Amino acid sequence: MRTAIVGAGTVIYQDEGVGVYAAKYLEENFTFLDDVTLVDGGVLGFQLMTYYQEYDKVIILDTITMKDEVGSIYNLPSEELLGLGSYKQTAHEVEIIEMLEICSLLERMAEVNIIGIIPKDIETVNIGLTNEMKAAFHKLVNAATAELDKSGIKYKRNSSTVELEDIIQIYANPQSEFKNGYPTNYQIQ
């Protein structure tokens, strides 16, 4: 069984990046013994169709706009998402549902779950999470591993841990092997 775990969201809008951080946290802290692809989904939109069509199971980690307490977790299977108009609040929420609706009409579609967390702030331009979202972060990760367990997907926790703050810093201070269009070890003549 091919599984994709997609971290959706935009890291520059405070809590909106929690899904991206959660997928990276899983990638850094777990070893998957089955065929699992971890994806920094950002705001993939139309590209989600590839995962819905080519994988057997897709788990999307994201914020979700619902009237509930900050940090509340929802695990919504695609059947419940189709026609759930109140879910469609932000641009990428709309794209996720639209791609599900299109793929539901096609011959093959993965089993899709959106594991969403209620954010506190998705409007402030800031890389990082609010204190409330940091406190609830591991509930999102645990919901993802519970969904993996339910699906029989095997994984193990790595012996060393990369902390959430380290994950956030990866996105706050991106590094590239290229600088000014050249590899960093390249000497300009």
Contacts in CASP RR format, 6 or more apart in sequence:
PFRMAT RR
TARGET T0000
AUTHOR 0000-0000-0000
METHOD contacts of the structure
MODEL  1
MRTAIVGAGTVIYQDEGVGVYAAKYLEENFTFLDDVTLVDGGVLGFQLMT
YYQEYDKVIILDTITMKDEVGSIYNLPSEELLGLGSYKQTAHEVEIIEML
EICSLLERMAEVNIIGIIPKDIETVNIGLTNEMKAAFHKLVNAATAELDK
SGIKYKRNSSTVELEDIIQIYANPQSEFKNGYPTNYQIQ
1 34 0 8 1.000
1 35 0 8 1.000
1 56 0 8 1.000
1 57 0 8 1.000
1 151 0 8 1.000
1 153 0 8 1.000
2 35 0 8 1.000
2 37 0 8 1.000
2 54 0 8 1.000
2 55 0 8 1.000
2 56 0 8 1.000
2 57 0 8 1.000
3 34 0 8 1.000
3 35 0 8 1.000
3 36 0 8 1.000
3 37 0 8 1.000
3 55 0 8 1.000
3 56 0 8 1.000
3 57 0 8 1.000
3 58 0 8 1.000
3 59 0 8 1.000
3 148 0 8 1.000
3 151 0 8 1.000
3 153 0 8 1.000
4 36 0 8 1.000
4 37 0 8 1.000
4 38 0 8 1.000
4 39 0 8 1.000
4 51 0 8 1.000
4 55 0 8 1.000
4 57 0 8 1.000
4 58 0 8 1.000
4 59 0 8 1.000
4 110 0 8 1.000
5 23 0 8 1.000
5 26 0 8 1.000
5 36 0 8 1.000
5 37 0 8 1.000
5 38 0 8 1.000
5 39 0 8 1.000
5 58 0 8 1.000
5 59 0 8 1.000
5 61 0 8 1.000
5 144 0 8 1.000
6 23 0 8 1.000
6 39 0 8 1.000
6 41 0 8 1.000
6 44 0 8 1.000
6 48 0 8 1.000
6 51 0 8 1.000
6 58 0 8 1.000
6 59 0 8 1.000
6 60 0 8 1.000
6 61 0 8 1.000
7 19 0 8 1.000
7 20 0 8 1.000
7 22 0 8 1.000
7 23 0 8 1.000
7 39 0 8 1.000
7 40 0 8 1.000
7 41 0 8 1.000
7 42 0 8 1.000
7 60 0 8 1.000
7 61 0 8 1.000
7 62 0 8 1.000
8 19 0 8 1.000
8 20 0 8 1.000
8 41 0 8 1.000
8 42 0 8 1.000
8 43 0 8 1.000
8 44 0 8 1.000
8 60 0 8 1.000
8 61 0 8 1.000
8 62 0 8 1.000
8 92 0 8 1.000
8 96 0 8 1.000
9 16 0 8 1.000
9 17 0 8 1.000
9 18 0 8 1.000
9 19 0 8 1.000
9 20 0 8 1.000
9 41 0 8 1.000
9 42 0 8 1.000
9 43 0 8 1.000
9 62 0 8 1.000
9 63 0 8 1.000
9 92 0 8 1.000
10 16 0 8 1.000
10 17 0 8 1.000
10 20 0 8 1.000
10 42 0 8 1.000
10 43 0 8 1.000
10 92 0 8 1.000
11 17 0 8 1.000
11 20 0 8 1.000
11 21 0 8 1.000
11 42 0 8 1.000
11 127 0 8 1.000
11 128 0 8 1.000
11 171 0 8 1.000
12 125 0 8 1.000
12 126 0 8 1.000
12 127 0 8 1.000
13 122 0 8 1.000
13 123 0 8 1.000
13 124 0 8 1.000
13 125 0 8 1.000
13 126 0 8 1.000
14 119 0 8 1.000
14 120 0 8 1.000
14 121 0 8 1.000
14 122 0 8 1.000
14 123 0 8 1.000
14 124 0 8 1.000
14 125 0 8 1.000
14 126 0 8 1.000
14 128 0 8 1.000
14 129 0 8 1.000
14 130 0 8 1.000
14 133 0 8 1.000
15 63 0 8 1.000
15 119 0 8 1.000
15 120 0 8 1.000
15 121 0 8 1.000
15 122 0 8 1.000
15 129 0 8 1.000
15 130 0 8 1.000
15 133 0 8 1.000
16 63 0 8 1.000
16 90 0 8 1.000
16 119 0 8 1.000
16 122 0 8 1.000
17 42 0 8 1.000
17 63 0 8 1.000
17 128 0 8 1.000
17 129 0 8 1.000
18 61 0 8 1.000
18 62 0 8 1.000
18 63 0 8 1.000
18 117 0 8 1.000
18 119 0 8 1.000
18 129 0 8 1.000
18 133 0 8 1.000
18 137 0 8 1.000
18 140 0 8 1.000
19 61 0 8 1.000
19 62 0 8 1.000
19 63 0 8 1.000
19 117 0 8 1.000
19 140 0 8 1.000
20 40 0 8 1.000
20 41 0 8 1.000
20 42 0 8 1.000
20 171 0 8 1.000
21 129 0 8 1.000
21 137 0 8 1.000
21 164 0 8 1.000
21 167 0 8 1.000
21 168 0 8 1.000
21 171 0 8 1.000
22 61 0 8 1.000
22 137 0 8 1.000
22 140 0 8 1.000
22 141 0 8 1.000
22 144 0 8 1.000
23 38 0 8 1.000
23 39 0 8 1.000
23 40 0 8 1.000
23 41 0 8 1.000
23 61 0 8 1.000
24 38 0 8 1.000
24 40 0 8 1.000
24 167 0 8 1.000
24 170 0 8 1.000
24 171 0 8 1.000
25 137 0 8 1.000
25 141 0 8 1.000
25 162 0 8 1.000
25 164 0 8 1.000
25 167 0 8 1.000
26 38 0 8 1.000
26 141 0 8 1.000
26 144 0 8 1.000
26 145 0 8 1.000
27 38 0 8 1.000
28 158 0 8 1.000
28 162 0 8 1.000
28 167 0 8 1.000
29 157 0 8 1.000
29 158 0 8 1.000
29 161 0 8 1.000
29 162 0 8 1.000
30 145 0 8 1.000
30 155 0 8 1.000
30 156 0 8 1.000
30 157 0 8 1.000
30 158 0 8 1.000
31 155 0 8 1.000
31 156 0 8 1.000
31 158 0 8 1.000
32 153 0 8 1.000
32 154 0 8 1.000
32 155 0 8 1.000
33 154 0 8 1.000
33 155 0 8 1.000
33 156 0 8 1.000
34 152 0 8 1.000
34 153 0 8 1.000
34 154 0 8 1.000
34 155 0 8 1.000
36 148 0 8 1.000
36 153 0 8 1.000
36 155 0 8 1.000
37 55 0 8 1.000
39 51 0 8 1.000
42 92 0 8 1.000
43 91 0 8 1.000
43 92 0 8 1.000
43 95 0 8 1.000
44 92 0 8 1.000
44 95 0 8 1.000
45 92 0 8 1.000
45 95 0 8 1.000
45 96 0 8 1.000
45 98 0 8 1.000
45 99 0 8 1.000
46 95 0 8 1.000
46 99 0 8 1.000
48 95 0 8 1.000
48 96 0 8 1.000
48 99 0 8 1.000
49 99 0 8 1.000
49 102 0 8 1.000
49 103 0 8 1.000
51 58 0 8 1.000
51 110 0 8 1.000
52 58 0 8 1.000
52 99 0 8 1.000
52 100 0 8 1.000
52 103 0 8 1.000
52 109 0 8 1.000
52 110 0 8 1.000
52 112 0 8 1.000
53 103 0 8 1.000
53 106 0 8 1.000
53 108 0 8 1.000
53 109 0 8 1.000
53 110 0 8 1.000
54 110 0 8 1.000
55 110 0 8 1.000
56 110 0 8 1.000
56 111 0 8 1.000
57 110 0 8 1.000
57 111 0 8 1.000
57 112 0 8 1.000
57 113 0 8 1.000
57 151 0 8 1.000
57 153 0 8 1.000
58 110 0 8 1.000
58 111 0 8 1.000
58 112 0 8 1.000
58 113 0 8 1.000
59 112 0 8 1.000
59 113 0 8 1.000
59 115 0 8 1.000
59 144 0 8 1.000
59 147 0 8 1.000
59 148 0 8 1.000
60 96 0 8 1.000
60 112 0 8 1.000
60 113 0 8 1.000
60 114 0 8 1.000
60 115 0 8 1.000
61 115 0 8 1.000
61 116 0 8 1.000
61 140 0 8 1.000
61 144 0 8 1.000
62 92 0 8 1.000
62 93 0 8 1.000
62 96 0 8 1.000
62 114 0 8 1.000
62 115 0 8 1.000
62 116 0 8 1.000
62 117 0 8 1.000
63 90 0 8 1.000
63 116 0 8 1.000
63 117 0 8 1.000
63 118 0 8 1.000
63 119 0 8 1.000
63 122 0 8 1.000
64 74 0 8 1.000
64 76 0 8 1.000
64 87 0 8 1.000
64 93 0 8 1.000
64 114 0 8 1.000
64 116 0 8 1.000
64 117 0 8 1.000
64 118 0 8 1.000
65 86 0 8 1.000
65 87 0 8 1.000
65 89 0 8 1.000
65 90 0 8 1.000
65 93 0 8 1.000
65 118 0 8 1.000
66 72 0 8 1.000
66 74 0 8 1.000
66 86 0 8 1.000
66 87 0 8 1.000
66 118 0 8 1.000
68 118 0 8 1.000
69 118 0 8 1.000
70 118 0 8 1.000
70 119 0 8 1.000
70 120 0 8 1.000
70 132 0 8 1.000
70 133 0 8 1.000
70 136 0 8 1.000
71 117 0 8 1.000
71 118 0 8 1.000
71 119 0 8 1.000
71 120 0 8 1.000
71 132 0 8 1.000
71 133 0 8 1.000
71 136 0 8 1.000
71 139 0 8 1.000
72 117 0 8 1.000
72 118 0 8 1.000
73 115 0 8 1.000
73 116 0 8 1.000
73 117 0 8 1.000
73 136 0 8 1.000
73 139 0 8 1.000
73 140 0 8 1.000
73 143 0 8 1.000
74 114 0 8 1.000
74 115 0 8 1.000
74 116 0 8 1.000
74 117 0 8 1.000
74 118 0 8 1.000
75 113 0 8 1.000
75 114 0 8 1.000
75 115 0 8 1.000
75 116 0 8 1.000
75 143 0 8 1.000
75 146 0 8 1.000
75 147 0 8 1.000
76 84 0 8 1.000
76 87 0 8 1.000
76 113 0 8 1.000
76 114 0 8 1.000
76 115 0 8 1.000
76 116 0 8 1.000
77 111 0 8 1.000
77 112 0 8 1.000
77 113 0 8 1.000
78 100 0 8 1.000
78 104 0 8 1.000
78 109 0 8 1.000
78 111 0 8 1.000
78 112 0 8 1.000
78 113 0 8 1.000
78 114 0 8 1.000
81 87 0 8 1.000
81 96 0 8 1.000
81 97 0 8 1.000
81 100 0 8 1.000
81 112 0 8 1.000
81 114 0 8 1.000
82 97 0 8 1.000
82 100 0 8 1.000
82 101 0 8 1.000
82 104 0 8 1.000
83 97 0 8 1.000
83 101 0 8 1.000
84 97 0 8 1.000
85 97 0 8 1.000
87 93 0 8 1.000
87 97 0 8 1.000
88 94 0 8 1.000
88 97 0 8 1.000
90 122 0 8 1.000
96 114 0 8 1.000
100 109 0 8 1.000
100 112 0 8 1.000
103 109 0 8 1.000
111 151 0 8 1.000
113 147 0 8 1.000
115 140 0 8 1.000
115 143 0 8 1.000
115 144 0 8 1.000
115 147 0 8 1.000
116 140 0 8 1.000
116 143 0 8 1.000
117 133 0 8 1.000
117 136 0 8 1.000
117 139 0 8 1.000
117 140 0 8 1.000
119 130 0 8 1.000
119 133 0 8 1.000
120 130 0 8 1.000
120 132 0 8 1.000
120 133 0 8 1.000
121 130 0 8 1.000
127 168 0 8 1.000
127 171 0 8 1.000
127 172 0 8 1.000
128 168 0 8 1.000
128 171 0 8 1.000
128 172 0 8 1.000
129 137 0 8 1.000
129 164 0 8 1.000
129 168 0 8 1.000
134 164 0 8 1.000
137 164 0 8 1.000
145 155 0 8 1.000
148 155 0 8 1.000
176 184 0 8 1.000
177 183 0 8 1.000
177 184 0 8 1.000
178 184 0 8 1.000
182 188 0 8 1.000
END
